[in-house]
């Protein structure tokens, strides 16, 4: 059977991570989120997979290639152009991407599924297709209920008692939302649905195609199903995913590495004297990472591969991406370090280089790092934490 993974978006709500990593390649403990989707598709015998790409397309194509090592066949549809020798992405929208593929050469010739490339799911796709066909549906979307305060982040679905879609609201305000049933970005389509999509135009499934299907009175149904669905649409979502995985709350993701102590997992060849590190799980440490004696790591925290954590550094409920060097005395609480950026849980971030702090939190591969005697007070003011020295001073006063 055939499937489509939507992977052309820029991921603006997950910046600055998506400056260099496309959303489908965002790692969940070192494994790209799109890889989990391919495993799900293969499990349900969807072995012919089309992927539309645009932003940082080569990152996706170079990793997954033709799909052989994942047990599927993959082909890519690039949306954009070459300008001055550079690939320039120009996404056509989720529906426009489908139409481009079908116009090039009819590919979707039977019932097919469409998945967004930025979510972890464990949906029974076989059952979804079965329900879709039993309703005689032209288009079906898988739905879930969320709390009212979350509706503005999703497409809201309004149905009749038979689950026929009556109205579709794309990310309405809380006050204007007509229900708390939301679109999960998982669809089952018949090829005829593509006739509603214009050629060579940017066209979105939720905002453009679905209202047309409703207006035309087509057999368009919602399929409410119980399954695990973890959206990674924003930085806070990603933060929660990593926490949930480390706490064993995401069934389809196993913590990699070896459990060196209860709740402490380490990849290959981690250089650490665990008895001289203050550590409390759950914590994952990637391979070839160095942790100096006297460092403190409090979970849930993830430290990527090839990092360097210096003595007296504190990593508390934080996510550290690969090749990060955390200097001595740095206290990171509820922070995400990605390259030259430091983010908080809400996605607010600052540039370490612009803040003149790239000597303190930097790339572990740099050879020009010299320890500075700058006062901890100035460091802590920018990072939003107090060091132990400053706390002791305050107590004495």
Secondary structure, DSSP 8 states (H G I E B T S, - for coil): -EEEEEE----GGGTTGGGTS-GGG-EETTEEHHHHHHHHHHHTT--EEEEEE-TTHHHHHHHHTTSGGGTSEEEEEE-EEEETTEEEE----HHHHHHHHHHHS----S-EEEEETTEEE---HHHHHHHHHHTT-SEEEEEEE--GGGGGGSEEEEE-TT-BEEEEEES--TTT-S-SEEEEEEEEE-GGGGGGS-TTS---IIIIIHHHHHHTT--EEEEE----EEE-SSHHHHHHHHHHHHTT--TT----SEEEETTEEE-TT-EE-GGGSEEESSEEE-TT-EE-TT-EEESSEEE-TT-EE-TT-EEES-EE-TTEEE-TT-EEESEEEETTEEEETTS-EEETTTTT-TTTEEETT-S--------HHHHHHHHT---HHHHHHHHH-
